[in-house]
């Protein structure tokens, strides 16, 4: 047999949310935006396809998108790196800072990709449990390591750590601290204003969620230039394709379109959370485009399976069997989901 690295053979890879192979599913399992992106995105891509060539390589640093992101988010251009989704940027950070047996620290439960990336590099995950209220764990502030991750708002819970608490982590840590802000556009504030004061802060964003561009795979990393320079050394030369660059620029040109979709999703999130509480679930306070609901001590796999049979997908994690993560869809999607959940629970009245 071909010899693989032992770390890879022992690795439990990251499992993305299920993508249905047949049509007709209500998809509430992967935190996609239920509303279309700005019409300017498709118009810009069509215009490029009708007037330019796909035979040429794209700009290696996505220059126009980088400049636009710098302008929109209020940071210098050399403090921005554009990636093939935020996952590629997280991967680059781990490759640059993590060596064999070095410690990577993060609170759990959280995005399990951090663990996978750490193990691929031969690093050691140091997982610190969140307290019951999902506030910032004290040990996370003071723990030593070579890299720290904080998903904020957190996935899968949607809970949010205020920037002043994140600042405590930055002050107490000598290592880089990555704040993964994939869902921050649905939250009240960001850590980006802290960037100028803390050289160890790395902020990662994506256009997948609030901008409805999950299919184009565009992410941004914000950090001091000396960090950006080292990350550029290890990224693929042409990591972001030209159509994604064109679409991302157009999306940032029409930020108000994204803001309107964000307002709609937040409004739906509020009434849906209240409805799930009425159905007997504990709902964690969410600042993301999804909610995390629990029935403590009850394995909810039956509910996930029955909803799937009825062509509604939600996210079930074997690590947290008494909980489900539910993406916020349209009002119609969520009303349909609530009706099905109510009927299923009536059929299983002992639950």
HELIX and SHEET records of a PDB file:
HELIX    1   1 UNK A    6  UNK A    9  1                                   4    
HELIX    2   2 UNK A   39  UNK A   51  1                                  13    
HELIX    3   3 UNK A   63  UNK A   73  1                                  11    
HELIX    4   4 UNK A   77  UNK A   79  5                                   3    
HELIX    5   5 UNK A   85  UNK A   97  1                                  13    
HELIX    6   6 UNK A  113  UNK A  120  1                                   8    
HELIX    7   7 UNK A  138  UNK A  142  1                                   5    
HELIX    8   8 UNK A  163  UNK A  172  1                                  10    
HELIX    9   9 UNK A  184  UNK A  186  5                                   3    
HELIX   10  10 UNK A  192  UNK A  194  5                                   3    
HELIX   11  11 UNK A  225  UNK A  234  1                                  10    
HELIX   12  12 UNK A  242  UNK A  253  1                                  12    
HELIX   13  13 UNK A  255  UNK A  278  1                                  24    
HELIX   14  14 UNK A  301  UNK A  309  1                                   9    
HELIX   15  15 UNK A  318  UNK A  320  5                                   3    
HELIX   16  16 UNK A  331  UNK A  347  1                                  17    
SHEET    1   A 2 UNK A  26  UNK A  27  0                                        
SHEET    2   A 2 UNK A 312  UNK A 313  1                                        
SHEET    1   B 7 UNK A  80  UNK A  83  0                                        
SHEET    2   B 7 UNK A 219  UNK A 222 -1                                        
SHEET    3   B 7 UNK A 201  UNK A 206 -1                                        
SHEET    4   B 7 UNK A 176  UNK A 180  1                                        
SHEET    5   B 7 UNK A 147  UNK A 151  1                                        
SHEET    6   B 7 UNK A 103  UNK A 108  1                                        
SHEET    7   B 7 UNK A 124  UNK A 129  1                                        
SHEET    1   C 4 UNK A 282  UNK A 283  0                                        
SHEET    2   C 4 UNK A 290  UNK A 294 -1                                        
SHEET    3   C 4 UNK A 323  UNK A 327 -1                                        
SHEET    4   C 4 UNK A 315  UNK A 316 -1                                        
END                                                                             
